């Protein structure tokens, strides 16, 4: 097993592994699946649990870890877009521009928003 990985890489690997598994897993199965020592995975799982990214349920003498339900939603991006579009459209309407198409303004604003959003997530996972 590899022992040296960046913190963000380990946490990202845990999240990806749980998402692919699509079911709760015990810590040892996660460690084996991402090829990281169980002690390291245990530490990062506790941090991800504190942050609310990962949920834990004790059952049959084991702790089972799984992601927040939003991570399993196929249409999560669609839901997020529906929530954001009124705000983005209002911003586009308030932007005075003759050179740019309003659609391009919306696209630029969405792109910027998602960059900020994903950078924020990445910081919270590290």
C-alpha positions as CSV (number, residue, x, y, z in Angstrom):
1,X,0.0,0.0,0.0
2,X,1.1,3.5,-0.7
3,X,1.9,5.6,2.4
4,X,2.6,9.0,0.9
5,X,-0.3,10.9,-0.7
6,X,-1.4,14.5,-0.5
7,X,-4.4,15.1,1.9
8,X,-6.6,16.3,-0.8
9,X,-5.8,13.3,-3.0
10,X,-6.8,10.9,-0.2
11,X,-10.0,12.7,0.6
12,X,-10.9,13.0,-3.1
13,X,-10.2,9.3,-3.6
14,X,-12.5,8.4,-0.6
15,X,-15.3,10.5,-2.0
16,X,-14.9,9.0,-5.5
17,X,-14.7,5.4,-4.1
18,X,-17.8,5.9,-2.1
19,X,-19.7,7.4,-5.0
20,X,-18.7,4.5,-7.3
21,X,-19.6,1.9,-4.7
22,X,-23.1,3.4,-4.4
23,X,-23.5,1.7,-1.1
24,X,-22.2,2.2,2.5
25,X,-18.7,0.7,3.1
26,X,-16.7,0.0,6.1
27,X,-13.4,1.7,6.6
28,X,-11.2,-1.3,5.7
29,X,-13.0,-1.8,2.4
30,X,-12.4,1.9,1.5
31,X,-8.8,1.6,2.5
32,X,-8.3,-1.5,0.3
33,X,-10.2,0.1,-2.6
34,X,-8.1,3.2,-2.7
35,X,-4.8,1.6,-1.7
36,X,-4.2,3.7,1.4
37,X,-3.4,2.6,5.0
38,X,-6.5,2.1,7.2
39,X,-5.2,4.5,9.8
40,X,-4.9,7.2,7.3
41,X,-8.4,6.5,5.8
42,X,-9.9,6.5,9.3
43,X,-8.4,10.0,10.0
44,X,-9.7,11.4,6.7
45,X,-13.1,9.8,7.1
46,X,-13.4,11.5,10.5
47,X,-12.6,14.9,8.9
48,X,-15.0,14.3,6.0
49,X,-17.7,13.3,8.5
50,X,-17.1,16.5,10.6
51,X,-17.4,18.5,7.4
52,X,-20.7,16.8,6.6
53,X,-19.5,15.3,3.2
54,X,-19.6,11.7,4.6
55,X,-22.2,10.2,6.8
56,X,-21.7,7.3,9.2
57,X,-24.0,4.7,10.5
58,X,-23.1,2.0,13.1
59,X,-24.6,-1.4,12.4
60,X,-23.6,-4.9,13.3
61,X,-20.5,-3.7,15.2
62,X,-19.1,-1.8,12.2
63,X,-19.2,1.8,11.1
64,X,-20.6,2.1,7.5
65,X,-19.6,5.3,5.6
66,X,-21.6,6.8,2.8
67,X,-21.8,10.2,1.0
68,X,-24.5,12.8,1.5
69,X,-27.4,11.8,-0.8
70,X,-26.8,14.8,-3.1
71,X,-23.6,12.9,-4.4
72,X,-25.8,10.1,-5.6
73,X,-28.3,12.2,-7.5
74,X,-28.0,11.9,-11.2
75,X,-29.7,15.2,-11.8
76,X,-27.9,17.2,-9.1
77,X,-26.4,19.5,-11.6
78,X,-29.9,20.1,-13.1
79,X,-31.4,20.9,-9.7
80,X,-28.5,23.3,-9.0
81,X,-28.9,25.0,-12.4
82,X,-32.6,25.6,-11.7
83,X,-31.8,27.2,-8.4
84,X,-29.1,29.4,-10.0
85,X,-30.7,30.5,-13.3
86,X,-33.0,33.2,-11.9
87,X,-30.0,34.8,-10.2
88,X,-27.8,34.5,-13.3
89,X,-30.5,35.9,-15.5
90,X,-31.1,38.9,-13.2
91,X,-27.4,39.5,-13.2
92,X,-27.3,39.3,-17.0
93,X,-30.2,41.8,-17.3
94,X,-28.5,44.2,-15.1
95,X,-25.3,44.0,-17.1
96,X,-25.2,46.7,-19.7
97,X,-23.6,45.3,-22.8
98,X,-24.2,45.8,-26.5
99,X,-21.1,43.8,-27.6
100,X,-21.9,40.6,-25.9
101,X,-24.8,38.4,-26.4
102,X,-26.9,38.0,-23.1
103,X,-26.5,34.2,-23.5
104,X,-22.7,34.6,-23.4
105,X,-23.0,36.7,-20.2
106,X,-25.0,34.0,-18.6
107,X,-22.5,31.4,-19.7
108,X,-19.6,33.5,-18.3
109,X,-21.3,34.0,-15.0
110,X,-22.1,30.3,-14.6
111,X,-18.6,29.4,-15.5
112,X,-17.3,31.8,-12.9
113,X,-19.8,30.7,-10.2
114,X,-18.9,27.0,-10.7
115,X,-15.2,27.7,-10.5
116,X,-15.7,29.4,-7.2
117,X,-18.1,26.6,-6.1
118,X,-15.7,23.8,-6.9
119,X,-12.7,25.6,-5.5
120,X,-14.6,26.0,-2.3
121,X,-15.4,22.3,-2.2
122,X,-11.8,21.4,-3.0
123,X,-10.6,23.6,0.0
124,X,-13.1,21.9,2.3
125,X,-12.0,18.4,1.3
126,X,-8.3,19.2,1.8
